[in-house]
Amino acid sequence: MAEVLLFHHAQGLTPGVVAFADELRRAGHTVHTPDLYDGRIFDALEEGVGYARQIGFGEVIQRGLRAAEGLPAELVYAGFSLGVGPAQELAQTQAGARGALLFHACFPVSEFGSAWPSGVPVQIHGMDADPFFSGEGDIEAARALVEEAEDAELYLYPGDQHLFADSSLPSYDADAAALLLQRVLAFLGAR
């Protein structure tokens, strides 16, 4: 079974992110869910993004990097949207990384190094008409990553919701989230 470090999105460590982690745990995986916001949860995405701006996006990533300290090197790094920042950086820079799961976002590989590391598989999940994922360059970064990495998959789901895999938010899409979970469990089962 895999050990996963899962980072929350801009609205905080919501019940939906915890529920997702619990699904992975029920499948036998060990999942760590650090709270990068010190207990704050925001009802609206804009409020959460505003808080991230207030403390600084760099600080959010640093909190994520610090959350990995003391954990085994052989982790799968996962993140929802904002949480993709620390997840992707750790997957690209930590020796022993076993994989990356990037939900609702993807950064250009050059953001965290010169190349995607050899032997680190990655899955990227987003909605094809999500204004953030498809409209702000993430989909292009995801396609470039798939071209570069040895073992990379990009899954596009029909729809325009950003945080569609968080069951506690109005943007939740049960069908897309179920398919995402199925693909994630297959990915983790191979690690």
Phi, psi and omega per residue, in radians:
M1 nan 2.665 -3.071
A2 -1.569 2.765 2.990
E3 -1.987 2.222 -2.974
V4 -2.119 2.396 2.964
L5 -1.915 1.919 -3.006
L6 -1.930 2.122 -3.134
F7 -1.776 2.409 -3.116
H8 -1.347 2.993 3.138
H9 -1.595 -3.015 -3.017
A10 -1.146 -0.326 3.129
Q11 -1.483 -0.071 3.074
G12 1.838 -3.035 3.135
L13 -1.415 1.364 -3.048
T14 -1.309 2.848 3.047
P15 -0.994 -0.534 3.120
G16 -1.212 -0.636 3.074
V17 -1.193 -0.729 3.102
V18 -1.097 -0.716 3.122
A19 -1.108 -0.686 3.097
F20 -1.090 -0.814 3.099
A21 -1.037 -0.692 3.128
D22 -1.117 -0.614 3.066
E23 -1.075 -0.735 3.107
L24 -1.150 -0.688 3.118
R25 -1.117 -0.707 3.125
R26 -1.078 -0.475 3.104
A27 -1.449 0.020 3.053
G28 1.780 0.039 -3.118
H29 -1.542 2.667 3.022
T30 -1.617 2.232 -3.078
V31 -2.282 2.209 3.063
H32 -1.793 2.327 -3.128
T33 -2.224 1.376 3.140
P34 -1.155 2.586 3.110
D35 -1.739 1.811 -3.106
L36 -1.374 -0.123 -3.092
Y37 -1.947 0.193 3.127
D38 0.917 0.797 3.051
G39 1.568 -0.116 -3.138
R40 -1.379 2.350 3.036
I41 -2.257 2.385 -3.075
F42 -1.986 2.401 -3.124
D43 -1.224 -0.541 -3.077
A44 -2.100 2.520 3.132
L45 -1.003 -0.727 -3.116
E46 -1.055 -0.671 3.118
E47 -1.143 -0.743 3.126
G48 -1.141 -0.721 3.090
V49 -1.124 -0.687 3.086
G50 -1.051 -0.709 3.106
Y51 -1.160 -0.734 3.109
A52 -1.070 -0.689 3.075
R53 -1.106 -0.720 -3.108
Q54 -1.067 -0.814 3.141
I55 -1.459 -0.331 3.115
G56 1.758 2.236 3.133
F57 -1.052 -0.627 3.081
G58 -1.080 -0.668 3.108
E59 -1.171 -0.666 3.095
V60 -1.049 -0.797 3.125
I61 -1.110 -0.745 3.126
Q62 -1.075 -0.672 3.086
R63 -1.091 -0.669 3.092
G64 -1.140 -0.747 3.120
L65 -1.104 -0.694 3.108
R66 -1.161 -0.549 3.129
A67 -1.131 -0.430 3.134
A68 -1.394 -0.310 -3.114
E69 -1.098 2.346 3.127
G70 1.521 -0.143 3.088
L71 -1.604 2.807 3.102
P72 -1.044 2.689 3.126
A73 -1.258 -0.486 -3.032
E74 -1.503 1.190 -3.116
L75 -1.932 2.688 2.847
V76 -1.683 2.181 -3.129
Y77 -1.699 2.259 -3.079
A78 -2.344 2.590 3.115
G79 -2.685 2.544 3.025
F80 -1.717 2.028 3.016
S81 0.890 -1.871 3.120
L82 -0.920 -0.642 3.139
G83 -1.199 -0.207 3.062
V84 -1.134 -0.531 3.139
G85 -0.941 -1.081 3.134
P86 -1.173 -0.599 -3.135
A87 -1.108 -0.812 -3.113
Q88 -1.199 -0.714 3.113
E89 -1.063 -0.789 3.131
L90 -1.123 -0.746 3.134
A91 -1.077 -0.617 -3.114
Q92 -1.421 -0.387 -2.972
T93 -2.057 -0.275 -3.063
Q94 -1.652 2.098 3.058
A95 -1.051 2.393 3.122
G96 1.644 -0.089 3.131
A97 -0.952 2.361 -3.102
R98 -1.740 -0.127 3.110
G99 2.829 3.039 3.114
A100 -2.448 2.426 3.056
L101 -2.154 1.970 -3.051
L102 -1.989 1.955 -3.082
F103 -1.856 2.155 2.998
H104 1.271 0.099 -3.137
A105 -2.839 2.798 3.024
C106 -2.806 2.342 3.095
F107 -1.701 2.703 2.970
P108 -1.037 2.446 -3.138
V109 -0.968 -0.605 -3.114
S110 -1.105 -0.273 3.121
E111 -1.105 -0.533 -3.036
F112 -2.182 0.222 3.139
G113 2.741 -3.037 -3.065
S114 -1.583 -0.356 -3.081
A115 -2.749 2.760 3.022
W116 -1.281 2.369 -3.069
P117 -1.182 2.452 3.098
S118 -1.093 2.398 3.066
G119 1.432 0.112 3.115
V120 -1.901 1.827 -3.140
P121 -1.279 2.715 -3.106
V122 -2.541 2.459 2.941
Q123 -2.075 2.426 3.093
I124 -2.177 2.316 -3.084
H125 -2.236 2.304 3.074
G126 -2.835 2.844 3.077
M127 -1.547 2.481 -3.019
D128 -1.168 -0.401 3.133
A129 -2.057 0.289 3.055
D130 -1.107 2.107 -3.094
P131 -1.083 -0.424 3.102
F132 -1.442 -0.924 -3.075
F133 -1.193 -0.819 -3.080
S134 -1.574 -0.330 -3.043
G135 -1.815 -0.144 -3.064
E136 -2.132 0.344 3.036
G137 1.690 -0.149 -3.111
D138 -1.126 -0.713 -3.102
I139 -1.132 -0.630 3.088
E140 -1.167 -0.735 3.093
A141 -1.096 -0.684 3.127
A142 -1.133 -0.773 3.130
R143 -1.110 -0.697 3.105
A144 -1.131 -0.696 3.112
L145 -1.105 -0.749 3.116
V146 -1.070 -0.666 3.110
E147 -1.171 -0.615 -3.045
E148 -1.461 -0.752 -2.995
A149 -1.332 2.635 3.114
E150 -1.181 -0.664 -3.036
D151 -2.367 1.555 -3.085
A152 -2.441 2.456 3.117
E153 -2.309 2.364 3.043
L154 -1.975 2.133 3.109
Y155 -1.956 2.093 3.073
L156 -1.877 2.319 -3.110
Y157 -1.943 2.496 3.117
P158 -1.205 2.297 3.102
G159 2.461 3.062 -3.067
D160 -2.191 0.315 -3.123
Q161 -1.575 2.482 -3.114
H162 -1.433 -1.086 -3.057
L163 -1.694 1.002 -3.010
F164 -1.231 -0.255 -3.108
A165 -1.671 0.025 3.128
D166 -1.674 1.848 -3.045
S167 -1.175 -0.169 -3.123
S168 -1.670 0.043 -3.081
L169 -1.987 2.685 3.097
P170 -1.078 -0.386 -3.136
S171 -1.355 -0.061 -3.089
Y172 -1.044 2.332 3.060
D173 -2.123 1.829 -3.006
A174 -1.040 -0.747 -3.105
D175 -1.166 -0.831 3.135
A176 -1.120 -0.713 -3.130
A177 -1.138 -0.664 3.119
A178 -1.131 -0.724 3.110
L179 -1.171 -0.726 3.072
L180 -1.012 -0.828 -3.121
L181 -1.076 -0.739 3.115
Q182 -1.029 -0.776 3.140
R183 -1.182 -0.677 3.114
V184 -1.134 -0.752 -3.132
L185 -1.127 -0.654 3.078
A186 -1.131 -0.740 3.106
F187 -1.037 -0.867 -3.108
L188 -1.173 -0.589 3.130
G189 -1.114 -0.418 3.131
A190 -1.531 -0.076 -3.102
R191 -1.673 nan nan
